[in-house]
Each structure stands twice: as structure tokens, then as C-alpha cells.
Amino acid sequence: MSRHRVSRHEMRRKARRMRRLGVQPIADVTDVEFAELITAGIARFLWRYRSEATPITIALLSVLAGTVLHRWYPTWWPTVALVTATTAGTLAIAGRWLNLTRAIERGYAAIAATLLGGWLTAATILGPLSSPLPAVLALGCLVLAIPWWAHRRRRARVRVERTLAAWPEISQAIGLAGSRIQSAIVDLWGYRTRIALARGQTVEDAIARIPGIESALGTRRGAVRIQPVPEKANRLELRVIETDPHADAISWPGPSVSTIHDPMELGVFEDGSPVRVSFKRRHALVGGVAGAGKSGAVNVLMGNLSACPDVIVWGIDLKRGMELLPWESCLDRVAVTPKEATALLKDAVRVLDGRAEMLAMHGLRVWEPAHDAPALIILIDEYAELVDDAPDAIHYADSIARRGRAVAETLIAATQRPSQKAMGNSAVRSQMDIRISFRVRERRDADLILGAGMHKSGWHADKLDAPGKFLLSAPEFDIPRRARTYLLTDDTVQRTAIHHADRRPALDAISLAALHEPPDEREDAVESSQQFRGRHARQAASQATEGALSAALRNAPREGVSVGDLMEAADMSRPTLYRRLAQLEDQGMAVQVSRGRWRATVTAAHNPAVSDEE
């Protein structure tokens, strides 16, 4: 280009003068360096279409590498063959770690590596121009190029790159001027980028501009997610969901734990990773409007808890057991009325006190869950109904929430009415380490479930658009990531409950002693020496239970007595009763007359009811 520069204003002034004189302007192109223009144009074209030209680029690089190897390193062909085999095997087996999530993608990568590596091995020995190697390379690259050009992920990456190239203009339009794109990754459902904010800009500023970002990027409504980057306050991750991974229900794969010490798998995040959270010594709150998926979360929790032999579950369901009664065989105790709920929580406090006394007596600080010392989880469905119908029970729930962690006594409360009255006037909500929010109607409901100010920080539970979608707040999950819980059908619930019914643990002796000891005797014992009280109380309780069961079996008629009557007579839970009946049957002391009916295997002389019938 000419070194003499003329201002635009001067050029326009001269052009007007020439027009007045009737002179037509003629461009002088003698100074233009066409070689530079052509080179720059070709470079821009190649850079713009670099993804489409990848197969051709790989073919040219293969020819160059084959020439170098054949001329200077012809004896390296075994090394090339070994590297080819190793690379192909790694891509086929561990390609998922390289973002090749589908088997067909890993297979394509392994085949491409094998063909190119095999050709390069032959070129090292024979030379890249030896017949028929050029024809084989051209045909192979053409065959491999067709899937490459047609693959949706490559096309998506090209589209993303061209969209994000306009980010400087987009940032100006949405009020984030000065921010810049640092990296971009295309995945199965869309893409995510890391953005560096300008000085003074915050993640909250970007969250407030999500509608504008969606408009500027041309996405559908609700497709943009913004998450903070924990390492730096001026960084964020912008994620665009083009294909909703949670559009369809996700079937439950089965229990993910075998002990309460392990984190439970509740569902799947939008990036496909599982949602794992630990419930050991943690109270939990589950909330959402009717039909949002709260009951599904309760089923997932029960499905995992029923598989843990170191957990006992007590349930409260004031909808007359609609949600929890299908799990009755795995529940040690269930309450379906306000009176029963109050009694259950009162007993839970007695268990808490008994365990706390034992720990203090032995100088221990925590109760470690085990099969013979299980954790106790109280699962409350429709907690708001408990507040309205059983206000006396809230006092006991508060006590458990405040003091239950050390003795492995946990509250899990679910509600579809997260009102201020239900959730804001007691200690229960403040003690909840785990918050699971399904869709809510109003922003304030999201703050009631997840915590004050959470909606402003990006926890938009009011924008969840399908049943089962939820946001999880827990010590290990402090950024808003959408997830969807697993779905358990009625048949799955029934099969799971039956499968685990016989494996449920019994309440430990310490807790049983606390339950069977009269309150007045407990108060007297607290004031006196407590060294041997627990052992004597446990022995007395065990002997009384066994005596009641034996008497009920001996007095049973010829057709036997039902399991329900035996549970009431012996004051045993269903799992404990079945376990004890199996032991008596093995010892020849009891027999199952028919399904669900038992009696003792004593002589007629010892059972008047049997003697009269015979």
C-alpha cells in the first residue's frame, strides 16, 4: 500500500471539486500490492474453514511425516506401528476421558488412528510416493472425511466458534463490556465457555443479564446457565443447553449405596455426572409445589436407605400413608395420623437421650452407625401438615434437629408448601445442611427452601420446567447446577421393598432400653448412679418382648395367629419379628401354618386351644 496517507475528509473534498469541474475520478491501483491481499485473503479463508479442511491437513502432514521418516529414520517403522496400536487401543477403551462419550465416536477415532498409523508405517518402509500408497491415502482420507464433515459435534463447534467470535460486540450490547472469552468446549448437549469479566464486574451482574445473553446468542429461553468459578471472583462459566438432557424421565438404576457412610446417588446433572450427596449426620429439606417431583425424591431416598443395613427408617406421612406405606416392609415404624406422628417424634427424642447418655457415660462424642448400632432417620412427608395438625410434634422435631447429629439421628423433611409459617418459625430449617428444591411458584419460596438470598445468586428454582428437575444446595454443592432425579415406578418400589424387607436391621439395645423405660424411672435414674442401669433395662426389655411373643404363639389357635397380631402383642417391628420367627422355626419352636400366620410347635397338652379343636 502507498505510504502517503490522505484523510477521508480531504478525499471527499477533492471528489466534490472534481465533480464540479466535470472530471470523473479514476482509481490509481499501481501502488496496490496484490500479492499481500491475495495471501491475506487465502489465510482468512483457510482459518475460517480450518475445521472443514482438517482431513486434507492431516493427509498433507502424513505425507510430510512419511517423507521425513523414510529418508532419515527408515528403521523406526516398528516404533510407529507400536505407537499406532497403543493410540488406537487407548481411544477405543478410554476415549470417554477425551470427551468421546459415545461408543461410535470412540470407534471412529480408533479406526482413523489405525488407518493413518498403518499408512505411515508403510510409508516409513517404502516411501510415501510408492505405489499404491498415494491412492490409498487419498481414498482413506475421503472415506474418513465424510463422517467428519457430517458429525453434529464438529458442526456445532464451528457454529460456536463463529458465534463467540462476535463476543466483543455481544458484551457491549448486554452491559458486560470488556469481558472476554477464555475457552470454549462443545459437549453432547450444547457448549460451555469460560469468561473473564472486566474489572468491577461480578457474576451476579452476569446472572441478572441472562435474558439479554439468550437474546444476543440467539438461544431458546431458559437455555443459558451461569455458574461462578470458585478459584476467581472475576471468572464465570457460561453454559448453553441446546438439547435438554433432562427432557425425558431417567429410570432409577438401583441402590447406589450399601451403607449410610457412602454418598447416595439422587439423580443426574445436566453434564451427565451423577448427583452424589452424603446424608450421614446431615438433616435435609426437600421442597417443591405439587407435581414438581418431591415424591420421586422421597422414593429415591427410600430405595437407597432400604439397601443400607446400618440404617433404621421411621416414617411420618400425614396423607394417610399414600407415599410411605408402599415402603412399609422396610420401615421400622410409620405414623399416618397427627397423634401417631407426635408419639413417634417423642420416642425419637427418648432414643436420642438414651444414646447421648451412653456416649457421655463412655466418654464418646459421636455414634458410629453399624449393623448392631444403626443410624435412625426420621423421614417426614408433608412437613407443613405436621405444623398445622400436630403442633406439639414440632417441639420434638426441633430437639432432634438441634441435638440429633452426634447420635446419628437425622431428620429428612419434605413439603410442598414452603411457607414462612411452616419453615421459618422453628429451628428445623436452620439446621438443614442439605436443601433440595424442586419447582416453586415464587422467588421467595426458593429462598425459604434454599436459604435467604439464594435466588439472587442464581438459584432460580422458579424456572425449573419439568417434574423431577431440582437444585441441590449442600456443603459439597455450593453453585446452582440443575439436576433431575431418578424415576421409580410403582412396580420398582414394590420389588425393591420386598427385596430388602428381610435385610432390615433391628433397633439397637441402647435405643430399645430408652424406649421401654418409663419416663419417671428415667428421671430417677438420671439423678442416681447410671453405671448398670442401661444393661439391666435392656435385659428386662428383651425378656419381656420374648415372653410376649412366646405367649402369643403358644396361645394361637390351630390356624395360627397373624403377623400383625404378633407385632402388636410382642411390640416388635415387622423386620425384627420376621427375623425372630425364622430363628424359632429353625429351632423347631414355631411353624408357619399358612401365609402370614404362625403358631408354636408345642404338644396339644400345652395348648388348650389346639386340644379342644382336635
N, C-alpha and C positions, 0 to 999 in steps of 0.2 A: 504494500500500500504506500501511497505517497507520504512523504514526511511533512509536507506542507498541509496544515490543517486549517480549514475555513469554518468559521462559526456558522451555525444553522441560520441565525438571523441575517448574517451577511449574504449567504447563498440565496435566501428568499428575496432580499433587497435587490440583488443583481438580476434575479429571474424576472421580477416585476419591471425593472428598467429595460430588459431585453424585449419583453412583450410589448412595452410601449413603443419601442423602436421597430417592431415587426420582425424581430430576429427570433428564429426557433432555436432553442437550446440543443446542443449536441453533446452527448456524454463522451468524455475522453477516457478510454479504458486502456490506454497504452501503459499506464503505471500499475495496473492490477496484476498481482502475481497469482495466476490461475492455479498453479501447482499447489500453493498453500491452501487455496479454497477447496480444491478437489480432495486433497489429503484430509483436511478437517471434516469435510462432508462424509467421506468414507468412514473416517474414525467414529463420527457420531452415529452413522448408520450401523456399524458393527457393534458399537456399545449398546445401542438401543435394542438390537436383536441378538444380543450375545447368548441368550438362553436358547433361542431357536437354532443358533449356529453351533451349539455345543457338540453334536455328533461330528460335524465337519472338523471342528477344532481338535477333538480327540483323535480323529483319523490322521490329521496332519502331525500332531505331536507323536503319534505312534510311529509314523514313518521316520520322523526325526530321531526318535529314540532307537528304532531298529537300525538306522544307519550308523549311529554312534556305537552301539553295541557290536554290530557286525564288524566294523572297521577296527576298533581298538580293544574290544573285550569279547571276542567270539567264544571264549571258554566259559563265559558266565551263564550260558543257557540253563544249566541245572538250577542255579540260584533264581533265575527268572521264573522257571517252572515251579519251584518251591514257593516263592512269594505269591505266584498266581493261585496255587492251590490253597494256601493259607488265607489269602484275602477272600476268595470265593467262599470257603467254609465259614469264615467269620461273618460275612454278610448274610449267609443263609441261616446261621444259627443265632447270632447276636445282633442282627440288623435292627431289631426294635430299639436298641440303645442308641442308634444313629437316626432316630425319628422315622424309621421304616416300620410303621405299625402294622401293616397288612402283609400277609404271607406272600401275596402275589408281587408286592413291591420288593420284598427280600429275594424272591426267586428271580425277578428281572435283574436285580443288581448282581446276584451271584452268576447268572448266565453271562451278563455283559463282561464281568471281570474274567470269567473263564475264556471266552472267545478272544478278547483283546490280549490277555496274557498268553494264550496259546499261540496267537499270531505273532506276538513279539518274541516268543521263544523260537519259533521257526525262522523269523527274520534275523535273529541273532546268529543262527547257524548258516542259513542260506543267503541272506541279504534281503532287504525289503523289496527290491525290484525284481527278484527272481520269480519266474512264473511258477504257480498261478497266484502268488501272494498278493499282488495289487488288486486282482479281481476279487479275491476272497475278502480283502479288507473293504473294498467298496460295497460289495454285496452285504457283508455283515453289518457295516455301519448303517446301510439303508434299512435293513430289517430291524435293527435296534432303534433307529431314529423314529420309526412310526409310533411305537408306544410312547416314546419320549415326547414327541410333539402332541400326542393326543391326551397325555395324562393331565388330569384336572389339577393336581398339585403344582405342576410346573406352570400351567397357565395361570393359576391363582397367584403364584409367586411373581410372575411378570406383571399381572394386574396390580398387585400390592406395591411393587416397586415403583410403578408409574404413578400410582395414587400418592404414595408417600413422597415422591419427588416434588410434589406441589405443597408439601407441608409448610414451607415459609409463608406462602400466601394464605393457606388454611389457618395457620396460627394467628395471623393478623386479623382474619375475619372473626375468629371466635374469642378474641381477647387474651390470647396467650402468646403475644408477640415476643420473639426472642427464644422461644423453646425450640428444641431441635431433636430430630430422630437419631438415636444412637445405634439401634439394631432392630431387625425385623425377622420373625420366624413364622413360616406358614405351617399350619398343622391340619389335622383331619377335618376340623370344624370351622376354620377361619384363619386368623392370623393374630399375632400379638407383637407389639413393639415396645421398646423401652425409650422413654422420652426424658430428656434433661430439661428441666424448667429453667427459665430465666431467673435472675436474681430477684428475690422478693416474692416470687410465685410459689404457691403451695399446692399440695394435692387436693385440698378442699376447694381451691379455686377451679381446678380442672373438673372435679366432680360436679360442681354447680353448672358447668358448661357442657354437660353430656348431651343434652338435646341439640345444641349447636354443633357439637362434634359429629353427631349422627347425620345431621343435615349436610355438613361440609364433606363428609366422606361418602355420602350417598348410600348409607346403610338403611336397613329397616329400623323401625322404632324398637327400642329395647335391646339392640344388638351390641351396644358398646358397654364394656366394663372397664373400670379404672381401679387399680389396686396400688397402694403405696409400696415402695421398695424399702424394706426395713433398714438397709445399710445407710441410705442417704435420704434426707428430707426433701431434697430438690430433684428426686427421681420418681418416676411412676411407670407402671406397666399398663399400657392401653391394649385391651383385648377386644377384637371384633368377632362376634359369633355370626357366621354366615349360615351355618346349618346347625340347628339346635340339637345338641347331643341328648337332651332330655325331652325330646318331643314325645317319645313313647315310654311307657312304663318299663321298669327294669326288674326282671324277676329276681327273687331272692335266691342266692346260690347256696344257702345253708348256713349253719352256725360258723362264725369266724373265730371263735374262742373256745377254750376248754377250761378256763379259769378266770376269775374276776381280776387277776393280776395283769391280764393282757388287754390291750385296747380292742374295743368292739368295732366292727365294720358296719356302719349305718347306711351307706349308700355310695354314690359316685359323684365326684366333682365334674365340672364341665370339661376339664382336660383329660378325663378318663381315669384319674387316680382315685383310689378308694378313700372314703371318709372314715378314718380310724380315730376313736377317742376313748380315753380311759375313764371308767366310772368308779374306779377304786377310790374310796374316801371322798367322793365328789357328789354333791347334790345337783340335780338337774331340773330345768324348767323347760317344758315343751308347750308352745302356744301356736294358735292359728285359728282362723274362722272355720266354721263348719264346711266340710268338703275340701279343706286345704291339704289334708294328708296326715293329720295328727294321729289318727287311729292306726294308720300304716306304720308310723314310727313306733307306737306302742307295741305293735305286733313284732317289729324287727327287734326291739329290746327284749321282749319275752322270748323270742326264738333263740337269741344268744344267751340270755340268762338261764333258760331251761337246760342248756348244754353245759353249764358250769356246776360241777359237783361241790363247789365251795361257796355256794350262794343259796340262801333261802329267800323266797319272794312272798311277801304279804301284799294282797291287792285290795284296793278300795275302788268300787265302781258304783256310783250312785245312780246310774241309769239301769238299775236292777240287774247289773251284770251283763249287759249286752256286749261289752267289749272284752271283759276279762274272763267270763265264765267258760268260753271255749278253751281257756288255758287252765281250767280248774284242777286238772290232774297234776299240773306242775306247780300249782300254788299251794303253799303250806297252809295258808289261811286267806279267805276272801270275805269282804264285807260289802253288802249291797244296799244297806239302809243307813240312815244317819246314826241310829243308835249303835249298830254294829261297827260303824266307822269310828265312833268315839271310843268304844271299848277296845278296838284293835290298836288305835294310836296310844291309848292309855297303857295297854300291855307292852307296846313297843318301848315306851318310856321306862317301864319296870325292867325290861330286858336291858335297856341302856344303863340303868342304875346298877343292876346286878353285875354287868360286865365291868363297869367302871370301878366298883368296889373290889372285884377280883384283881384288876390291874393294879390298883393302888396297894392292895394287900401284898402283892408280889413285887412291887417296885417297878412295874412296867408302864410304858407310856402309850402303846398302841396295841390293838387287837389284830393279829395277823390272820387273815382268812385261810382256812384249811377245811378239809372234808369233815373233820370232827370238831371244827370251830368255825362254822360258816359265817360269812357276812350276811347281814339282814338288810334287804332292800324293800322299802315300802313304796309301791307303785300306786299313785293316786290318779285315777282318770276323772276328769271334770272337777278340778280343784275348786273352781268358783262355786259349784253346787255345795261343796263341803262348807265353804264360808257362809253360805246362806242358810243351809239346813242343819248344820251341826256346828254352831259357833264354839261350843265347848271343846271340840276337837282341835281347833286352831291353836289353843294353848299348848297341847301336846305336840302338834306339828312344829311349833316354834321351838320347843325344847329339843326336839330331835335335830332340827336344822342347826341349832347352836352347838349342841354337845355330841352329836352322833358320829362325827368323823373318826375320832380316835378309837371308838369301839366298833368300827366298820358297820355302822348303821346309817343307811343312806335313804334320802327322800328323792323320788322322781315324780314331779307333779306335772300333769298335763291339763290344759284348759283351752276352751275355745272362746272364752270371754275374759281377755286380759285387762279387766277394768282396774281402775285405781283402787276401788274398794277391795277387790279380790287379791291384787298383787302388791299394793303399795302400803298397806297398813299393818304389816307384820314382818317378823324377822326372816320369814321363809325366803322371800325373794332376794333379800340382800345376801343370803348365804349360798345362793346358787352359783356354782362355778361354771356349770355348763348351761348354755342358753341355746335352744333350738327354736327358731321362728319360721313357721310356715306363713302363707299369705295372710296379711291382716288388711283391714279396711282403711285404717287411718295411720298417718305417720306417728302419732303419739302412741299407738298400740305397739309399733316397732320399738319405741324407746322403753315402754313398760316391760316388754319381754327381754330385749337385748341389753337395755341399760340406757340411762339418760345421755342424750346427745349422739347416740349411735346412728340415727337416721341421717343427721347432718354429716356424719363421717363416711357415708356411703353405704350403710346397711339398709337398703331400700326393700324391706320385706313387703311393702305395699305394692311393689311392682312384680312380684312373683306371679307368673301367668299360667301355672298348671298345677294340678294336685300332685303332691309329693315333693315339690321343689321347696327347698328350705335354705336358710342361712344359719351357720353354726358359729357361735362365739364360745371359746374355751381357752384355757391358758396356752395351748399349742396352736390355736387358730384365732389370730387377732386381726385378720384382714377379711373383708367381705368377699367370700367366694361362694357362688351358688352351687348347690348340690341337689341331687334327687335321691330320695330314699327308695329302698327296695320295696317291691310289692309282694305280699304274702296272700295267696288266695285262701278261701275257707278250707279247701282240701289240704293245702300245705300246712295251715295252722293245726288241723286235726291230726295229720300224720306226725307232725313234729311233737305235739303234746303227748300222743300215745307213745312215741319212740322214747321220750325222755322221762316218762312218768315214773318208771321203776328205778330210775337212777338218781332221784332227788335225795338230797341229804336230810338228816333229821336235825332238829334244833339241839344245840349243844347242852350239856348238863348244867352249866352255869346259868344259861338263859332259862332252862326249864325250872330250875330251882327258884329263880327270881319270879317266875310266873305263878308257881304253885304256893309260894309262901304268902300267908295272909298279910295285908298291909300293916296291921297293928303289931304283928310279930316282927316284921321287918324294922319298924321303928324302934322296938325294944332292943332288937339285936344290934342296931347301929349304935345305940348308946352303950352297949356292953361289948365284951370281947368277941371278935368275929373270926377267930382263928380256925375253928372247926365247924362253924355254922353252915358254910356252903356245902361241905361234904355230907353232913347229916341231912340237910334239906334235900340234896339231890338223891340220896339213897331212899329217903321216905317217899319222895315223889315217884321215883322209879318203881318202888314196891307197890304203891297204891295203884299206879297205872297197870302194872302187870296183873295185880289181883282183880281189878275190874274187868280186864279182858278175859282172863281165865273164867271168871264167874259168868260172864255173858256167853261164852262158848259152851260151858257146862250146862247152863240152863236153856240152851237153844232147843227148839222143837226138832222133830225128825227132819223137816225140810230145811233146817238151818236158819241162821239169822243174817240179815242183810249187812253189807259193809257200812252203810250209813248208820244203822243202829249200833254197830260195833264202834264206829268212830265216836258217837255220842256217849256211849257207855264208858269207853276207856279214855275219852278225851285225848285222842290221837289224831294226827293229820293223816290224810289218805296215803301218802307215800310211806310214812312210818308204819301205819297199820299193815299195808301190803307186805312190807319187809318183815314185820314180826310174824304175820300169818305164814309166810314162806318158811321161816325158821321153825315154827311149830309143826308145820306139815312135814318138814324134813326129819324132825324128831319123833314123828308119829303121834303127836298130841292134838292135831287138828286136821280136818278134812274139808275139802270144798265139795259141798253137796251138789250145787248147781252154779251156774254163772252168777257171781256176786253174792253167794250165800254160803256160810260156813257154820260148823259146829265142832265140838270137841269129840275126839275118838275115845271116849270112856265107855265102860260097860253100862248096860241098861240099869244095873243096880245102883249106879251112882247118878243116874239121870232120871228122875221120876217122870219127866215129860215124855221121854222115849219109852219107858216101861209101860205107861198107860196106853200109848198108841199101839204098842206091839201086843 
